[in-house]
Amino acid sequence: MSEKIKILYVDDEPENLVGFKAALRLDYQIFTALSVPDAIKCLNSNPEIRIIFCDQRMPGKTGVDFFEEIRITHPLPVRIMLTAYTDIESIIDAINKGNIFRYVKKPWTEADIIWAIDEANKFYMANSMLAVKNDELQKAYNELNKFAYSVSHDIRGPLSGILGAINLARLIEDVDEMKELLLLMEKSVLKLDTYVLSMHDYYSLQRGELKITEIDFNKIIDELKTIYATNSKTNNVSFKAHVKQEEVFLNDIAPLKLIISNLLSNAFKYQDKNRKDKSVEVNVEVKRGVATIYISDTGIGILESHQGEIFKLFFRSNSLEVGSGFGLYNVKSALLKLNGQIEVNSVLNKGTTFKVTIPSI
């Protein structure tokens, strides 16, 4: 048996409320209110109410005034005016100000009300489905924005570095210097390849099921140490990593790598260039079915007022270099899929530590 449609009837005459409820209570769940304040309390307590009937002539506030007020605070319920008056001005106001679905003349018949309910419910369901589709479209639009940003930033950046190395190579005759440049270019290419794979894993994560495997954090960290070794050397950043894992850990390795790699990328990217003792440190401990990952840096830090916003798409902080927060948004999305949590502790001009906790499946 399907759940009854919830309906609110607002009228300052108690006998009208009693008659309305008596006629319809078997087929619908009826709520009644003698005044606008009571009606608003009822709406706040019962957000599933789909249809509101309201008498036009009430002391204090008219039905038009009431509907105009709740257009903003309670936009979802379908609004129907009940009036014994054929005053065209009231009807126009109800449509323009209260945005009503329709009006029913008093005295009403049960058939009139039931027909109005059926039509209003169809309208409510159509609007609800439209809202869902709009949310889906907005999500798709955000995904498109993320991809456009990634092309212009995460892919074009390394490519620009490779082109710069090529231009520099034209002026170099020393073989050893040339080999060093080739090594830097190779690392940039590997970084691009890693990024492309991460993007593939991310979209697979968003659209597919988790692929559970046994995770060896020592292997993950060793791979990342190789990837970031050149960055560490060329930018004079000390890179340390430590793993303590003495038990089996099961989860999806693709989003897990994505999380750690993005946090490490930011740790190197936002270093304080004026410091001599620049460092990035990763510590992983697996204990009692939970992996705890700390990634710390001596970077420029994040303003305290911005620390709750950095995981939003395209958020920009004055304390950061040019960027849109795509990486951290990506991290947050992956953590939601893995049922993980992330905390940030940062001091401006001193550094940042991210703490990630992820349970074993």
ROKE-590974 format. One line per 10 residues: for each residue z, x negated, y of C-alpha. Coordinates in nm, 3 decimals, always signed. Each point is the difference from the previous one (the first is absolute). Example, Ala and Ser with C-alpha at 12.3 -4.5 7.8 and 13.67 -1.06 7.14 Angstrom:
BEGIN
+0.780 -1.230 -0.450 | -0.066 -0.137 +0.344
This chain:
BEGIN
+0.000 +0.000 +0.000 | -0.103 -0.144 +0.337 | +0.253 -0.046 +0.277 | +0.018 +0.282 +0.253 | -0.155 -0.054 +0.342 | +0.273 -0.052 +0.261 | -0.027 +0.218 +0.310 | +0.209 +0.023 +0.316 | +0.022 +0.320 +0.205 | +0.149 -0.017 +0.352
+0.101 +0.325 +0.173 | +0.293 +0.099 +0.222 | +0.028 +0.343 -0.168 | +0.203 -0.026 -0.326 | -0.151 +0.315 -0.152 | -0.348 -0.155 +0.025 | +0.118 -0.308 -0.185 | +0.161 +0.209 -0.273 | -0.313 +0.209 -0.047 | -0.228 -0.305 -0.011
+0.215 -0.178 -0.257 | +0.045 +0.312 -0.216 | -0.374 +0.059 -0.015 | -0.101 -0.356 -0.089 | +0.296 -0.173 -0.168 | -0.130 +0.054 -0.355 | -0.323 -0.192 +0.057 | +0.103 -0.247 +0.271 | +0.306 -0.198 +0.104 | +0.095 +0.152 +0.334
+0.211 -0.165 +0.270 | +0.103 +0.194 +0.310 | +0.131 -0.091 +0.345 | +0.128 +0.214 +0.287 | -0.071 -0.260 +0.270 | -0.208 -0.307 +0.076 | +0.293 -0.245 -0.049 | +0.069 +0.155 -0.343 | -0.369 -0.024 -0.084 | -0.013 -0.371 +0.088
+0.310 -0.066 -0.210 | -0.164 +0.179 -0.290 | -0.320 -0.206 +0.037 | +0.196 -0.324 +0.012 | +0.188 +0.096 -0.317 | -0.310 +0.127 -0.185 | -0.300 -0.227 +0.069 | -0.194 +0.174 -0.282 | -0.041 +0.318 +0.207 | -0.373 +0.068 +0.018
-0.030 +0.312 +0.217 | +0.190 +0.126 +0.305 | -0.011 +0.359 +0.124 | +0.151 +0.052 +0.343 | +0.046 +0.303 +0.225 | -0.148 -0.047 +0.347 | +0.263 +0.190 +0.202 | +0.337 -0.175 -0.040 | +0.274 -0.074 +0.253 | +0.016 -0.356 +0.127
-0.328 -0.122 -0.142 | -0.312 +0.192 -0.090 | -0.184 -0.059 -0.324 | -0.264 -0.192 +0.196 | +0.267 -0.231 +0.144 | +0.147 -0.058 -0.346 | -0.334 -0.080 -0.158 | -0.094 -0.230 +0.287 | +0.328 -0.189 -0.049 | -0.039 -0.053 -0.376
-0.365 -0.106 +0.021 | +0.132 -0.352 +0.054 | +0.324 +0.000 -0.198 | -0.121 +0.205 -0.300 | -0.381 -0.012 -0.003 | -0.062 +0.082 -0.367 | +0.113 +0.366 -0.041 | -0.267 +0.259 +0.076 | +0.101 +0.219 +0.296 | -0.056 +0.379 +0.007
+0.098 +0.224 +0.291 | +0.144 +0.350 -0.050 | -0.030 +0.223 +0.305 | +0.008 +0.368 +0.080 | -0.182 -0.068 +0.327 | -0.373 -0.029 +0.043 | +0.036 -0.194 +0.323 | -0.302 -0.230 +0.001 | +0.186 -0.263 +0.207 | +0.267 -0.039 -0.267
-0.263 -0.039 -0.268 | -0.189 -0.263 +0.201 | +0.324 -0.191 +0.065 | +0.088 +0.015 -0.370 | -0.334 -0.153 -0.089 | -0.019 -0.262 +0.274 | +0.365 -0.105 +0.029 | +0.147 +0.085 -0.337 | -0.312 -0.086 -0.198 | +0.059 +0.299 -0.227
-0.204 +0.064 -0.314 | -0.020 +0.376 +0.063 | +0.203 +0.296 +0.126 | +0.109 +0.324 -0.172 | +0.073 +0.323 +0.185 | +0.331 +0.180 -0.037 | +0.081 +0.221 -0.173 | -0.149 -0.206 -0.281 | -0.080 +0.112 -0.351 | +0.082 -0.198 -0.311
-0.372 -0.036 -0.074 | -0.057 -0.152 +0.347 | +0.275 -0.254 -0.052 | -0.107 -0.097 -0.353 | -0.359 -0.048 +0.113 | +0.117 -0.215 +0.292 | +0.219 -0.208 -0.235 | -0.286 -0.060 -0.244 | -0.235 -0.114 +0.277 | +0.269 -0.214 +0.164
+0.088 -0.166 -0.330 | -0.366 -0.091 -0.061 | -0.010 -0.149 +0.348 | +0.323 -0.194 -0.064 | -0.132 -0.142 -0.329 | -0.330 -0.100 +0.159 | +0.181 -0.178 +0.284 | +0.230 -0.176 -0.247 | -0.295 -0.126 -0.202 | -0.170 -0.112 +0.321
+0.312 -0.194 +0.102 | -0.002 -0.180 -0.337 | -0.367 -0.087 +0.040 | +0.062 -0.124 +0.354 | +0.277 -0.229 -0.131 | -0.236 -0.132 -0.266 | -0.270 -0.062 +0.260 | +0.246 -0.179 +0.228 | +0.110 -0.220 -0.288 | -0.364 -0.082 -0.080
-0.061 -0.078 +0.368 | +0.300 -0.235 +0.003 | -0.133 -0.173 -0.311 | -0.335 -0.049 +0.174 | +0.174 -0.147 +0.304 | +0.192 -0.239 -0.223 | -0.318 -0.117 -0.168 | -0.178 -0.048 +0.334 | +0.291 -0.208 +0.125 | +0.013 -0.208 -0.318
-0.369 -0.086 +0.032 | +0.038 -0.115 +0.360 | +0.328 -0.187 -0.047 | +0.094 -0.099 -0.354 | -0.356 -0.083 -0.106 | -0.157 -0.120 +0.325 | +0.296 -0.230 +0.077 | -0.045 -0.228 -0.303 | -0.379 +0.013 +0.044 | +0.038 -0.123 +0.358
+0.215 -0.284 -0.131 | -0.269 -0.099 -0.249 | -0.269 +0.007 +0.271 | +0.221 -0.215 +0.221 | +0.043 -0.254 -0.279 | -0.378 -0.006 -0.056 | -0.064 -0.070 +0.368 | +0.262 -0.275 -0.007 | -0.153 -0.150 -0.315 | -0.328 -0.058 +0.183
+0.177 -0.257 +0.220 | +0.182 -0.180 -0.283 | -0.143 -0.295 -0.189 | +0.313 -0.115 -0.182 | -0.012 +0.116 -0.362 | +0.377 +0.040 -0.033 | +0.017 +0.219 +0.310 | -0.289 +0.204 -0.133 | +0.180 +0.054 -0.330 | +0.307 +0.115 +0.187
-0.208 +0.253 +0.193 | -0.159 +0.123 -0.321 | +0.345 +0.047 -0.149 | +0.104 +0.210 +0.300 | -0.316 +0.208 -0.031 | +0.065 +0.050 -0.371 | +0.349 +0.127 +0.073 | -0.140 +0.244 +0.257 | -0.248 +0.128 -0.255 | +0.280 +0.040 -0.255
+0.199 +0.190 +0.260 | -0.294 +0.233 +0.056 | -0.037 +0.051 -0.374 | +0.370 +0.075 -0.033 | -0.019 +0.248 +0.284 | -0.298 +0.182 -0.151 | +0.182 +0.026 -0.331 | +0.310 +0.126 +0.178 | -0.201 +0.269 +0.177 | -0.146 +0.106 -0.333
+0.346 +0.014 -0.153 | +0.134 +0.197 +0.295 | -0.264 +0.271 -0.020 | +0.035 +0.011 -0.377 | +0.371 +0.049 +0.054 | -0.055 +0.282 +0.246 | -0.240 +0.187 -0.227 | +0.117 -0.087 -0.351 | +0.297 -0.027 -0.229 | +0.229 -0.299 -0.022
-0.102 -0.269 -0.250 | +0.324 -0.123 -0.146 | +0.019 -0.358 -0.131 | +0.269 -0.261 -0.050 | +0.049 -0.189 +0.325 | +0.067 -0.375 +0.013 | +0.104 -0.072 +0.358 | -0.030 -0.377 -0.059 | -0.375 +0.039 -0.056 | -0.039 +0.225 +0.305
+0.182 -0.242 +0.228 | -0.186 -0.302 -0.141 | -0.332 +0.169 +0.078 | +0.111 +0.081 +0.353 | +0.130 -0.355 +0.053 | -0.346 -0.131 -0.085 | -0.166 +0.245 +0.239 | +0.232 -0.081 +0.291 | +0.030 -0.375 -0.063 | -0.278 -0.083 +0.245
+0.143 +0.231 +0.264 | +0.336 -0.167 -0.045 | -0.146 -0.349 +0.035 | -0.240 +0.059 +0.287 | +0.256 +0.191 +0.209 | +0.295 -0.225 -0.087 | +0.200 +0.288 -0.152 | +0.245 -0.076 -0.278 | -0.058 +0.240 -0.290 | +0.273 +0.044 -0.260
+0.018 +0.246 -0.288 | +0.261 +0.070 -0.266 | -0.006 +0.247 -0.287 | +0.293 +0.104 -0.220 | -0.122 +0.225 -0.280 | +0.171 +0.010 -0.338 | -0.099 +0.349 -0.110 | -0.312 +0.206 -0.058 | -0.134 +0.182 +0.306 | -0.262 +0.273 -0.031
-0.214 +0.134 +0.283 | -0.351 -0.001 +0.146 | -0.095 -0.356 +0.090 | -0.281 +0.086 +0.247 | +0.209 +0.178 +0.269 | +0.284 -0.244 -0.065 | -0.224 -0.296 +0.087 | -0.133 +0.191 +0.299 | +0.352 +0.049 +0.137 | +0.105 -0.363 -0.032
-0.334 -0.137 +0.121 | -0.002 +0.214 +0.314 | +0.355 -0.094 +0.090 | -0.076 -0.368 -0.055 | -0.316 +0.026 +0.210 | +0.203 +0.138 +0.290 | +0.269 -0.264 -0.049 | -0.257 -0.276 +0.054 | -0.201 +0.186 +0.265 | +0.290 +0.072 +0.235
+0.165 -0.342 -0.001 | +0.141 -0.131 +0.325 | -0.257 -0.268 +0.083 | +0.246 -0.186 +0.226 | +0.254 -0.062 -0.277 | +0.004 -0.325 -0.192 | +0.195 +0.128 -0.300 | -0.234 +0.287 -0.095 | +0.062 +0.145 -0.345 | -0.075 +0.286 -0.238
+0.223 +0.069 -0.299 | -0.033 +0.239 -0.294 | +0.287 +0.084 -0.234 | -0.039 +0.234 -0.295 | +0.279 +0.117 -0.229 | -0.038 +0.242 -0.288 | +0.332 +0.146 -0.107 | +0.098 +0.320 -0.180 | -0.346 +0.148 +0.016 | -0.056 -0.061 +0.372
-0.211 -0.268 +0.167 | +0.135 -0.111 +0.338 | -0.239 -0.200 +0.214 | +0.094 -0.177 +0.323 | -0.274 -0.141 +0.225 | +0.134 -0.189 +0.301 | -0.171 -0.185 +0.283 | +0.075 -0.186 +0.321 | -0.248 +0.211 +0.191 | -0.004 +0.165 +0.339
+0.202 +0.295 -0.127 | -0.020 +0.372 +0.069 | +0.168 +0.194 +0.278 | +0.288 +0.208 -0.136 | -0.144 +0.313 +0.161 | -0.326 -0.055 -0.190 | +0.141 -0.071 -0.346 | -0.011 +0.365 -0.102 | -0.364 +0.033 +0.109 | -0.170 -0.305 -0.151
-0.105 +0.180 -0.321 | -0.209 +0.254 +0.190 | -0.376 -0.035 +0.003 | -0.137 -0.175 +0.312 | +0.346 -0.054 +0.149 | +0.007 -0.291 +0.244 | +0.310 -0.181 +0.113 | +0.020 -0.216 +0.310 | +0.188 -0.255 -0.207 | -0.295 -0.044 -0.238
-0.341 -0.153 +0.028 | -0.306 +0.223 +0.008 | +0.002 +0.225 -0.306 | +0.025 +0.361 -0.103 | +0.260 -0.001 -0.274 | -0.254 +0.070 -0.273 | +0.170 -0.247 -0.235 | +0.347 +0.148 +0.034 | -0.136 +0.354 -0.025 | -0.166 -0.114 -0.321
+0.330 -0.144 -0.122 | +0.185 +0.324 +0.069 | -0.264 +0.207 -0.180 | +0.015 -0.223 -0.307 | +0.382 +0.013 -0.004 | -0.006 +0.379 +0.005 | -0.218 -0.009 -0.310 | +0.238 -0.243 -0.174 | +0.312 +0.190 +0.110 | +0.108 -0.312 +0.190
+0.185 -0.057 +0.326 | -0.038 -0.247 +0.287 | +0.242 -0.114 +0.270 | -0.064 -0.224 +0.298 | +0.244 -0.225 +0.182 | -0.149 -0.180 +0.299 | +0.122 -0.188 +0.305 | -0.243 -0.059 +0.284 | -0.112 -0.365 +0.025 | +0.202 -0.094 -0.310
-0.167 +0.157 -0.299 | -0.031 +0.291 -0.239 | +0.116 +0.082 -0.352 | -0.146 +0.281 -0.210 | +0.200 +0.124 -0.298 | -0.200 +0.186 -0.264 | +0.156 +0.174 -0.300 | -0.215 +0.136 -0.282 | +0.134 +0.154 -0.323 | -0.141 -0.078 -0.342
-0.181 +0.295 -0.154
